[in-house]
Amino acid sequence: MNPSRTLSLLVGAAAFVIVLTGIKAAADIVGPLMLALALTILFHPLRVRLERRLHRVVATILVLLAAYLMIILFALTLVVSLGRLASLVADYQTQFDDLTADLGEWFANRGMGSDQAEAAAGAVDVSPLIGFVTDILSGLLSAVSGLAFIGALLLFLAFDSAHADRLARNARAHRPHLIDALGSFAHGTRSYLGVSALFGLIVAIIDAAVLWAIGVPGAFVWGVLAFVTNFIPNIGFVIGVIPPALIGLLEGGPDLMIAVIVLYSLINMVIQSIIQPRYVGETVGLSTTLTFVSLIFWAWILGPVGALLAVPMTLFFRAILVEADPEAAWVRPLISGDPGDETVVEAP
């Protein structure tokens, strides 16, 4: 490899690490900023349709009101869910303790020493799981609770995006690959968030109705959790099913827990595994492995909001680092997992 090329790659990698360090340090700012940007991208087709019939300023105000209303409703839903979750934890604390004690006794009856049995029962303690769910919901609430900051960001982005198409046309003459890459990022983000929100709402309503019908307490909370976890790729379903299954175990025994798992699995398989991918299509273009790694990575960088925005964040960096550089076209098949995504030319 050319020494100058190697040096430039090393410098670029060092710069990337520095940028990521800065993003992690400023997570409280970057998280809401990316959330506001994602909402602006999501609502952009609506403003385009409104501008065909209304003045640009009026269309912008209507889109802003819709975005504000959605954030406020989401924040209120999280507040109610956290309150109900706290009530459930208090109501079932005795059962949680009894379950841990029963597990310890079961291990002891299988020949384990008392210390080993206690340690094994502690390893399957459900309290960390409930705490994990609480951290997800409270972290999201914290991210959207700064309504003034997010509202200001949305205001500026909404009015600036009114000129986005014209600015893109002017910039295309100088940086066509970058403009195409940003367009791909916007399209992929809009498709992913829009479809995930729609099918997440459908799954949440069905899950909550099913849980209520079979007598699992906190059906509303678990419906909200199902909606939120629909944005979390790969492991969202697992996070969403374990808490209601556990409550079902404490409320009605193994039969109710199994019923929750089976019904959740059927709903997930039909809606999230069969129907939803057909609407998302190939717009995301990320391999399963990369999607999972991006989930862990961005959750570490940005916290709970990073888990929800893992795919948009990865799409953004793919656009900037790969799609905007014609010489990096060979990387796209490695990212998407599709050998036919780009024509790979062997290096001379």
C-alpha positions in Angstrom: 0.0 0.0 0.0 1.2 3.5 -0.8 2.8 5.0 2.4 0.9 8.3 1.9 -2.3 6.4 1.6 -1.5 4.5 4.8 -0.7 7.7 6.6 -4.0 9.3 5.5 -5.9 6.2 6.8 -4.2 6.4 10.1 -4.9 10.1 10.4 -8.5 9.6 9.5 -8.9 6.8 12.0 -7.4 9.0 14.7 -9.7 11.8 13.8 -12.7 9.4 13.9 -11.8 8.3 17.4 -11.4 11.9 18.5 -14.9 12.7 17.1 -16.5 9.8 18.8 -14.8 10.8 22.1 -16.3 14.3 21.7 -19.7 12.8 20.9 -19.7 10.6 24.0 -18.6 13.6 26.2 -21.4 15.7 24.7 -24.0 12.9 24.7 -26.6 15.1 26.5 -26.4 17.5 23.5 -25.9 15.1 20.6 -28.7 12.8 21.6 -31.5 15.5 21.5 -29.9 17.0 18.4 -30.0 13.7 16.5 -33.6 13.2 17.8 -34.6 16.6 16.5 -32.9 15.9 13.2 -34.6 12.5 12.9 -38.0 14.1 13.5 -37.3 16.8 11.0 -36.4 14.2 8.4 -39.4 12.1 9.3 -41.9 15.0 8.9 -40.3 16.5 5.8 -42.6 14.7 3.3 -45.6 16.1 5.2 -44.3 19.6 4.9 -43.6 19.1 1.2 -47.3 18.1 0.7 -48.5 21.0 2.8 -46.4 23.5 0.9 -48.3 22.6 -2.3 -51.5 24.0 -0.8 -50.3 26.4 2.0 -47.8 29.2 2.4 -44.3 27.9 3.4 -44.4 29.5 6.9 -47.9 28.1 7.6 -46.7 24.6 6.5 -43.7 24.9 8.7 -45.8 25.9 11.8 -48.2 23.0 11.2 -45.3 20.5 11.0 -43.7 21.9 14.1 -47.0 21.6 16.0 -47.3 18.0 14.9 -43.8 17.2 16.1 -44.3 19.0 19.4 -47.5 17.2 20.0 -45.9 13.8 19.3 -43.0 14.5 21.7 -45.4 15.7 24.5 -47.6 12.7 24.1 -44.6 10.4 24.2 -43.2 12.1 27.3 -46.6 11.8 29.1 -46.8 8.2 28.1 -43.4 7.5 29.6 -44.3 9.3 32.8 -47.5 7.2 33.2 -45.6 4.0 32.4 -42.8 4.7 34.9 -45.4 5.5 37.6 -47.3 2.2 36.8 -44.0 0.3 36.7 -43.0 1.6 40.1 -46.3 0.6 41.5 -46.0 -2.9 40.0 -42.5 -3.4 41.5 -43.8 -2.4 44.9 -46.8 -4.7 44.7 -44.7 -7.7 43.6 -41.6 -7.1 45.7 -42.6 -9.9 48.1 -43.2 -12.3 45.2 -39.8 -11.3 43.7 -38.1 -12.2 47.0 -40.0 -15.4 47.3 -39.1 -16.4 43.7 -35.4 -15.8 44.5 -35.7 -17.9 47.7 -37.5 -20.7 45.9 -34.8 -20.8 43.3 -32.2 -21.0 46.0 -34.1 -23.9 47.6 -34.4 -25.6 44.2 -30.7 -25.4 43.6 -30.0 -26.7 47.1 -32.3 -29.7 46.6 -30.2 -30.5 43.5 -27.1 -31.0 45.6 -25.6 -27.5 45.7 -24.1 -26.2 48.8 -26.0 -23.4 50.6 -23.5 -20.7 49.4 -23.5 -22.0 45.8 -27.3 -22.2 45.8 -27.6 -18.6 47.1 -25.1 -17.4 44.5 -27.0 -19.2 41.7 -30.3 -17.8 42.8 -28.8 -14.3 43.0 -27.5 -14.7 39.5 -31.1 -15.1 38.2 -32.4 -12.3 40.4 -35.1 -10.4 38.6 -34.4 -7.0 40.2 -31.6 -6.0 37.8 -34.0 -6.8 34.9 -36.7 -4.5 36.3 -34.0 -1.9 36.9 -32.9 -2.3 33.3 -36.4 -1.6 32.0 -36.7 1.3 34.3 -33.4 2.7 33.1 -34.6 2.5 29.4 -37.9 4.3 30.0 -36.4 6.9 32.4 -33.4 7.5 30.1 -35.8 8.1 27.2 -37.9 10.4 29.4 -34.7 12.3 30.3 -33.9 12.7 26.6 -37.3 14.1 25.7 -37.9 16.0 29.0 -35.7 18.9 27.8 -38.6 20.1 25.7 -37.3 23.6 25.5 -34.0 22.5 24.0 -35.6 20.0 21.6 -38.3 22.5 20.7 -35.7 25.1 19.9 -33.8 22.7 17.8 -36.9 21.6 15.9 -37.8 25.2 15.3 -34.5 26.1 13.7 -34.3 22.9 11.8 -37.9 23.2 10.5 -37.3 26.7 9.1 -33.9 25.8 7.7 -35.2 22.6 6.1 -37.7 24.8 4.0 -34.7 25.6 1.8 -33.1 22.2 2.0 -34.0 21.1 -1.6 -32.7 24.4 -3.1 -29.5 24.3 -1.1 -28.9 20.6 -2.1 -29.4 21.5 -5.8 -26.8 24.3 -5.5 -24.3 22.1 -3.5 -24.7 19.2 -5.9 -22.6 21.0 -8.6 -19.6 21.0 -6.1 -20.1 17.8 -4.0 -22.5 15.5 -5.9 -21.4 12.4 -4.0 -21.9 14.0 -0.6 -25.4 15.3 -1.5 -26.4 11.8 -2.8 -25.0 10.3 0.4 -27.0 12.7 2.6 -30.1 12.0 0.5 -29.6 8.3 1.1 -29.2 8.9 4.8 -32.4 10.9 4.9 -34.3 8.3 2.9 -33.1 5.4 5.0 -33.7 7.2 8.3 -37.3 8.2 7.3 -38.1 4.7 6.1 -36.7 3.1 9.2 -38.3 5.4 11.8 -41.6 5.8 10.0 -42.1 2.0 9.5 -40.8 1.2 13.0 -43.2 3.7 14.6 -46.2 2.5 12.6 -45.6 -1.2 13.3 -44.4 -0.5 16.8 -47.8 1.2 17.5 -49.7 -1.8 16.0 -47.6 -4.3 18.0 -48.1 -2.2 21.2 -51.8 -2.1 20.8 -52.1 -5.8 20.1 -49.7 -6.8 22.9 -51.5 -4.6 25.5 -54.9 -5.9 24.4 -53.7 -9.5 24.6 -52.1 -9.0 28.0 -55.2 -7.3 29.4 -57.4 -10.2 28.0 -55.3 -12.9 29.7 -55.0 -11.0 33.0 -51.4 -9.8 33.1 -51.1 -6.7 35.3 -49.6 -3.6 33.8 -50.7 -4.2 30.2 -50.4 -0.5 29.3 -46.8 -0.4 30.6 -45.8 -3.5 28.6 -47.5 -2.0 25.5 -45.5 1.1 25.8 -42.3 -1.0 26.3 -43.2 -3.0 23.2 -43.5 0.3 21.2 -40.2 1.6 22.4 -38.3 -1.7 21.9 -39.6 -2.0 18.3 -37.0 0.7 17.5 -34.2 -1.4 19.1 -32.9 -3.8 16.4 -32.2 -7.5 17.0 -32.8 -7.7 20.7 -35.8 -5.4 21.1 -38.3 -8.2 21.2 -36.4 -10.1 23.9 -36.3 -6.9 26.1 -40.0 -6.4 25.5 -41.2 -9.9 26.3 -39.2 -10.8 29.5 -40.9 -8.3 32.0 -44.5 -9.2 31.2 -43.6 -12.9 31.1 -42.1 -12.5 34.6 -45.1 -10.7 35.9 -47.3 -13.4 34.3 -45.2 -16.0 36.2 -45.8 -14.2 39.5 -49.4 -13.5 38.9 -50.6 -16.8 37.4 -47.8 -19.3 37.5 -45.9 -21.0 34.7 -49.0 -21.4 32.5 -49.6 -17.7 32.3 -45.9 -17.0 31.6 -45.8 -19.5 28.8 -49.0 -18.0 27.3 -47.3 -14.5 27.3 -44.2 -15.9 25.6 -46.2 -17.8 23.0 -48.5 -15.0 22.1 -45.7 -12.4 22.0 -43.7 -14.7 19.8 -46.6 -15.2 17.4 -47.3 -11.5 17.2 -43.6 -10.7 16.7 -43.1 -13.4 14.1 -46.1 -12.2 12.0 -45.8 -8.4 12.3 -42.1 -7.7 13.0 -40.5 -10.6 11.2 -42.7 -11.0 8.1 -44.8 -7.9 7.4 -42.5 -5.1 8.7 -39.4 -6.0 6.7 -41.4 -5.9 3.5 -42.2 -2.3 4.1 -38.6 -1.4 5.2 -37.2 -3.1 2.1 -33.5 -2.6 1.4 -33.5 1.1 2.3 -31.4 0.6 5.5 -28.7 -1.5 3.9 -27.0 -2.7 7.0 -26.1 -6.3 7.8 -27.5 -8.0 10.8 -24.2 -8.2 12.5 -23.4 -4.5 11.9 -26.9 -3.6 13.1 -26.4 -5.4 16.4 -22.9 -4.0 16.9 -24.2 -0.5 16.2 -26.9 -1.0 18.8 -24.4 -1.8 21.5 -22.0 0.9 20.3 -24.4 3.8 20.2 -26.1 2.8 23.4 -22.7 3.0 25.0 -22.0 6.4 23.4 -25.4 8.1 23.8 -27.2 6.1 26.5 -30.8 4.8 26.1 -31.6 7.2 23.3 -28.6 5.8 21.4 -30.3 2.4 21.3 -33.3 3.9 19.6 -31.2 6.0 17.2 -28.5 3.3 16.5 -29.6 2.7 12.9 -29.9 6.4 12.0 -26.6 7.2 13.6 -24.9 4.4 11.7 -26.6 5.5 8.4 -25.3 9.0 9.0 -21.7 7.9 9.5 -22.0 5.5 6.5 -23.1 8.4 4.4 -20.3 10.7 5.5 -17.4 8.1 5.5 -18.4 5.7 2.8 -21.1 6.9 0.4 -19.6 10.4 0.0 -16.2 8.9 -1.1 -16.2 7.2 -4.5 -13.0 5.4 -3.6 -14.8 3.7 -0.6 -17.5 2.1 -2.7 -15.9 -1.3 -2.1 -16.9 -1.0 1.6 -20.6 -0.9 0.9 -21.0 -4.7 0.4 -19.2 -5.3 3.7 -21.6 -3.0 5.5 -24.8 -4.2 3.9 -23.9 -7.9 3.7 -25.1 -7.9 0.1 -22.3 -8.8 -2.4 -24.3 -7.2 -5.2 -24.7 -3.9 -3.4 -21.7 -2.4 -5.3 -19.3 -3.6 -7.9 -16.1 -4.4 -6.2 -13.0 -3.7 -8.2 -9.9 -5.5 -7.2 -6.9 -3.4 -6.3 -4.1 -3.4 -8.9 
